[in-house]
Amino acid sequence: MALLTDRLAHDPMLADSLHEMISTVTAIQSSAAILNDTPDIDPQWRARFQRNVFEESERLVSESSRLAAYLD
């Protein structure tokens, strides 16, 4: 763990990328939880949350690809 902490402290690209990925995963989880836990949600809001999940998942794919390319 200390090695990762040191690497993150000295590699801003890695730190930023991991932060972006964690933020995106959290956004996806929050939207998915709302969709799952609110069965009577207004159809317009349901569509909005579904769009959020889709857009955030695309963002996650993009960021993870960028990180993989950086680490290669």
C-alpha positions as CSV (number, residue, x, y, z in Angstrom):
1,M,0.0,0.0,0.0
2,A,2.9,2.4,0.8
3,L,4.2,1.9,-2.7
4,L,0.9,2.8,-4.3
5,T,0.6,5.9,-2.0
6,D,4.1,7.0,-3.0
7,R,3.3,6.4,-6.7
8,L,0.1,8.4,-6.5
9,A,1.9,11.3,-4.7
10,H,4.5,11.5,-7.5
11,D,2.4,10.7,-10.5
12,P,-0.4,13.3,-11.0
13,M,-1.7,11.6,-14.2
14,L,-2.2,8.3,-12.3
15,A,-3.8,10.1,-9.3
16,D,-6.1,12.1,-11.5
17,S,-7.2,9.1,-13.5
18,L,-7.9,7.0,-10.5
19,H,-9.8,9.9,-8.9
20,E,-11.9,10.2,-12.1
21,M,-12.6,6.5,-12.2
22,I,-13.7,6.4,-8.5
23,S,-15.9,9.5,-9.0
24,T,-17.5,7.9,-12.1
25,V,-18.1,4.6,-10.4
26,T,-19.7,6.4,-7.5
27,A,-22.0,8.3,-9.8
28,I,-23.1,5.1,-11.6
29,Q,-23.8,3.4,-8.3
30,S,-25.8,6.4,-7.0
31,S,-28.0,6.5,-10.1
32,A,-28.4,2.7,-10.1
33,A,-29.4,2.8,-6.5
34,I,-32.1,5.4,-7.1
35,L,-33.4,3.4,-10.0
36,N,-33.5,0.2,-8.0
37,D,-34.8,1.7,-4.7
38,T,-37.6,3.9,-6.2
39,P,-40.0,1.7,-8.2
40,D,-42.6,4.5,-8.6
41,I,-40.2,7.1,-9.9
42,D,-41.6,9.5,-12.5
43,P,-40.9,8.2,-16.1
44,Q,-39.0,11.4,-17.0
45,W,-36.8,11.0,-13.9
46,R,-36.3,7.3,-14.7
47,A,-35.1,8.2,-18.2
48,R,-32.8,10.9,-16.8
49,F,-31.2,8.4,-14.3
50,Q,-30.9,5.8,-17.0
51,R,-29.2,8.3,-19.3
52,N,-26.8,9.2,-16.4
53,V,-25.9,5.6,-15.9
54,F,-25.2,5.2,-19.7
55,E,-23.2,8.4,-20.0
56,E,-21.2,7.7,-16.8
57,S,-20.4,4.1,-18.0
58,E,-19.1,5.5,-21.3
59,R,-17.0,8.0,-19.3
60,L,-15.6,5.1,-17.2
61,V,-14.7,3.1,-20.3
62,S,-13.0,6.1,-21.8
63,E,-11.0,6.8,-18.6
64,S,-10.0,3.2,-18.0
65,S,-8.8,2.9,-21.6
66,R,-6.8,6.1,-21.2
67,L,-5.3,4.7,-18.0
68,A,-4.4,1.4,-19.6
69,A,-2.7,3.2,-22.4
70,Y,-0.8,5.3,-20.0
71,L,0.4,2.3,-18.0
72,D,1.5,0.5,-21.1
